[in-house]
Amino acid sequence: MTHVVENSTYEVQELLVRLERNNKVIQRLSKKLCSYTCEPNNPSCFEKFYELKNKFKVFAKYQKQIVEALKAREFESPELDRDIELHLERYKQLEKDIAGYLLDTQKHH
């Protein structure tokens, strides 16, 4: 397994930029989720809505922890490598989940 984070300052900065970009996308999606155009309109959508809101909270928590660890130069930790990989996967899954939710709410209008 290759390390996500190397000791290079340039690579750490690049990773911080990527994490921040992902975070901005997630924040925009979260705002969209709370807009009136994306209101849940059936029991299934309500369940997905609350599940997504919880996933956004979890994402924000890990985003903060990882960015703080990287800025504190704690990047020689195998646990941090694993946490970053999981966080990047969490981002991809959250994007898929919100896309599915948006499609579901549009179908039922």
N, C-alpha and C positions, 0 to 999 in steps of 0.2 A: 504494500500500500504506500502510495506516495504521500508525502506530507503536504497538507494544504498550505501550511504556513512555513516558510523558510526563515532563516535568520536575517535575510536581506531587508533592510529598511524600505527599499523600493517596493518589494513584494508585499510587505505589510501595509504600506500606504495604498497600494493597488487594491488589496483586499478590503481595506477600510472604505475606499471609494465604492467598491462593488456592494458592500454591505449597506452603505448609506443609500445608494441608488435603489437597491431592493427595498429598503425601508420606506423610501419615498413612494414607491409603487404601491406597497402595502397600505400606506397611509391614505393614498388616493382611493384605493379600492374600499377601504374602511369607510371613508366619507361617502362614497357612492352607495355602499350598502345601507347607510343610514338615510339616504335621500328618499323622498316620497315615491320616486319612480321604481324603486326596488323593494317596496313594502311587501312582506309576505302576504299571500292571499289564499293559502290553504294550510291545513295542519302540517303537511310535509314541509312546506316552505318555512313555517314558523320554527319547526325543529332545526332545519338547516340554518336558519337565520341565527338562532341562539348558539348553535354549535360554531358557526363562523365567528361570531362576536367573541366567543371564548378563545378560539384559535388566534384571533388578532391579539388578544391580551397576552397569550403565551408567547407569540412571536415577538411582541414588544419587549417582554421581560428578557428573553434570551438575547435579543438584539442589544439591549443595554448592557447585559453582562459580558457579552463577547467583545463589544467595542471597548468597554472599560478595560478588559484584560489585555487587549491588543495595545491600547494606548499606554498601559502600564508596563508594556514590554514583557508580558508574561507568556510569550509565544513559543517557548521551548517545551511546552507541556503536551504530551500525547493526548491528554484529556481535552485540551483546547482544540487540537486538531480534530478530534472526534466531534466535539461540540460544534465546531464550525461546519463540518460536513453535514451534520444533522440539521443545523440551522438553514443551510443552503437547500437541503431537501425539503425542509418545512416550508420554505419560501415557494418552491415549485409546486408543492401539494396545495398550498393555500391559494395560489393562482388558479390551479385547476378547480378547486372547490368553489371559489367565487364565480368562476366562469360557468360552472354547472348550475349554481344557484341562480345566476342572472338569466340563463337560458330557461330554467324552470319557471321563474316569475314571469318571463315574457310569454311563455306558452299559455299560461293561465289567464292572461288578460283578454 
